Amino acid sequence: MLIGGVKSIGGQVSKFGGVQNHHTLDSQFWGTKLPNKVKLCVWKALKGFFPIRSRLLSRLVDVPVHCGLCQQDSKVDEHLFRDCVVSRRILTPLLGQLAQQQLPFPAWLKLCMGVLSSHKRSELLVLLWSIWKARNDKVWHDKACDHLKVIVRAHLWLQNYLQVNRPPVQIGRQRSKWMKP
């Protein structure tokens, strides 16, 4: 069920995600110039809506508990997007020591979004979305996950998206204001 517009969904992230200053996270998160599929992917992670294996097990779906990327046992949401060895390799070039912070995922994302520039925030969200895609490719199609390929694909995807969606350049004559003769 759709809660409402983007603003109300962003408010829900803060309300249920445990982030105190939701106006800052809302404007930084929902204000990025990215497609909604990227924003909604990260929003689902913030809300705990992802069908990760531990959540499927809690609903009595018989699946192995190990991480789809690194094959380690993982029972928390933070593992896939931050604590997984593969995810850390993907995020460390962008985040440096922030990739090592041991905070709940909403607080960690708020910290990252607060210190990164607008372009770097977009890169972070696309990298998180790319981690999810790489995990799905590994789990469902048994494709190997090379962290460098994930980084390169994410950067190329972001560059292409921004290039295609940049505002059009105005070409033509300058209009002069009409003046009475």
Secondary structure, DSSP 8 states (H G I E B T S, - for coil): ---SSHHHHHHHHHHHHT-S-HHHHHHHHHTSSS-HHHHHHHHHHHHT-S--HHHHHHTT-----B-TTT--B--SHHIIIIISHHHHHHHHHHHGGGGG--S-HHHHHHHHHHHS-HHHHHHHHHHHHHHHHHHHHHHHH-----HHHHHHHHHHHHHHHHHHTS-----S---------
